Amino acid sequence: MGKVVFVILGLVVAVAGYAADVIPKPVQMKSLDGEFVLRDKAVIGYSEQARDEALKLRDYLEPATGYHFNLKAVERALPEGIQLLLVEDGSRFGEEGYAIKVTPKVVKIEAATTAGLFYGIQTLRQLLPVEIFSPKVVSGKEWKIGCVDIFDKPRFAWRGMMLDVSRRFFKPDYVKKYLDNMAFHKINLFHWHLTDDQGWRIEIKKYPKLTEVGAWRGEGTDLPKLVHDASNAKCGGFYTQAEIKDIVAYAKRLHIDVMPEVDLPGHALAITHSYPETLPARFDHPKSVLDIKANVISPGKEKNYEMIDDIMGELAEMFPFEYVHVGGDEVNSKLWRDSSDIKDLMKREGLRNLGQVRGYFTRRLEKIVGKHGKKMVGWNEIMGGGVSTNTVIMSWVSEGPGLKAAKRGHNVVMCPGRHVYFDMKYPGPGERGHWWAGIIDTKKTYSYDPLRPGVLNAEQSKRIKGTQACLWTSFVPDNADADYKTYPRLCALCEVAWTPQSERSWDDFSKRLGTHLRRLGLLGVNYHLAISTAFYKLGKVTIEPPFKDAEVRYTVNGSNPDSKSSIWQGKPFSANPRKVRLCTFFDGKKSKVTGGAKRLHFANWNKNNAGTEYKEFEFNASKEIVRNGLWKLDFVSLGGKNKLKVRNVRLLVDGKPVSSDTHEAVIINGHRESSYKLDVPVYKPGAKYVILAEMMGEGGNSTGGVLILDLAEVLGAGSK
């Protein structure tokens, strides 16, 4: 017998159904005929097992509709209304799956757990008109739900988002808002980075100096300002234990687990400034990889383990989640060299080098965490220390350590920087952010697949528990910028984590993204609006909007576009590529302005084309050469330590030489001598056009770039 929760709603029958732009995309969604319409004075019925979900549904629906819902406890489902059904045999749903069936008379959500019902409600919100997300009453709106049949459950159990509150302190109200938006995207794990060199953010009653001293930086404090802080004014803050417990309870109501991170033994400047006795016994302090001194505690001092034990004991009381993250990355082990307490430890434990010292510390840390009923999570650097396979490895430097950990028997969470580090810059001029992992746009995040079937076998693949994104906040000045860097990249990440790989495609996602951005706008999220890109070929400019519904305005005279500028409507136009300017307009926002049109490449070179001696390589240009005339071939470097040398470039048509350019060019950073001229006296449709080029690396094969081909007459002087 199922446990039933339902909502009795007014309804009308319409003539046709439709599929909504749901993110993340459900596993299965079939559009049906008809519509269901929500009306005033509806009754939300519930059983005690799901009362909280019914209350959330009411709270989601009332602000925009202005309707007053009557909550009633009922024992059975009615033939009309919205039914939230907890089924006893929920094996097909798992812990978080759900099904939605919308007909003209009934909207039924089924799940095995309240978490599944909650995620069904998030999808139901997206089936309603976008205006349902308005914080104010929307007058004159008919609240229709298109009839649809949905079955859905997550691909991965671990769907996380990390927020660094050490480098930038966020007050509890914003943390709760951040959790709200995560839950809407079916993200179920909040990784709370609470301590680092720049601040200690959690009250530990046995060690009050951690917050009295370690929670503040800037003028008049012991901690220096961040390199990227606008000023040296005093800043900081911390969460009391009462505030922590309140936020954890708030997250739990949203079906989000909260995992605290206390970074050890490195990234610990807030600890060592607060309690200098935790440092190794030495007088000089070499800098860490982030140019910080004295930020590593000593593994040779027994008092430090007692301190960690006490801290973990208090953490365990605040965080019911089974995992605690201990950091473990970027440890400046040079600080241990020549320290008497470290030498004593090495002699006592038979440790031969500082790597083994680090391993010793990590194993002790694992035991302390376990003593308090928790399992340990750490960044991939801890893997070499001999920790047990009970410890979860979080792979951040790349996917490689995570793959290795899975093969060794560890559970793994994939969070490689080049895809999911949201502190990295977006593409475009004037963007603020880090750059070491590259430029990361929403498409780059969406392209990620945490599983590597060709590398891991079936059993090893099961150890990839999921993925998460990380927002480090060195370049995040305020709440608005935290939103800006998170969204819409988290929209992409949530679909990576939830939707089966076989059901995902960027083109499909980008068609749904515009509707979803309107939702985010109504939710008060300061999302990033992506730039548009222009391309130039054969004298014509084409524009690629960042998503389907984006409006792109452009100019061709070098001026910045405004609301009166020309709108891109899909028709290529003639223009000087250097003077084209673009701007994305959407829902009252506009993007950064970008200038210039990119020339499209047709081939590339890499280390395989750059031996120590000249060798001839072939590039098929049949799709590029479309008429007779003088063609200009450019080799454009995209990086690498070595230069590329090119000579004797020839054009063959169906295997027969028709023209050549035999000068030698050295190519680095798009040097102007990289151009070659090739003449096509008579164009032959259907013929095979091949370019042969003799190439070699100068001093090595660390080089890469692209080949661009266009008619010389349309490029003009200096347009390269």
Buried (B, 14 or more C-beta within 10 A) or exposed (E): EBBBBBBBBBBEEBEEBBBBBBBBBBBEBEBBBBBBBBEEEBBBBBBEBBBBBBBBBBEBBEBBBEBEBEBEEBEEBBEBBBBBBBBEEBEEBBBBBBBBBBBBBBBBBBBBBBBBBBBBBBBBBBBBBBBBBBEEEBEEBEBBBBBBBBBBBBBBEBBBBBBBBBBBBBEBEBBBBBBBBBBBBBBBBBBBBBBBBBBBBBBBEEBEBBBEBBBBBBEEBBBBBBEBBEEBEEBBBBBEBEBBBBBBEBBEBBBBBBBBBBBBBBBBBBBBBBBEEBBBBBEEBEEBEBEBBBBBBBBBBEEBBEBBBBBBBBBBEBBBBEBBBBBBBBBBBBBBBEBEBBBEBBEEEEBEEBEBBBBBBBBBBBEBBBEBEBBBBBBBBBBBBEBEEEBBBBBBBBBEBBBBBBBEEBBBBBBBBBBBBBBBBBBBEEBBBBEEBEBBBBBBBBEBEBBBEEBBEEEBBEBBBBBBBBBBBBBBEEBEBBBBBBBBBBBBBBBBBBBEEEBBEBEBBBBBBBBBBBBBBBBEBBBBBBBBBBBBBEBBBBBEBBBBBBBBBBBBEEEEBEEEBEEBEEEBBEBBBBBBBBBBBBBEEBBBBBBBBBBBBBBEBEBEBBEEEBEEBEBEBEEBBBEEBEBBBBBBBBEBEBBBBBBBBBBBBEEEEBBBBEEEBEBBEBBEEBBBBBBBEEEEEEBEBBBBBBBBBBEBBBBBBBBBBBBBEBBEEEBB
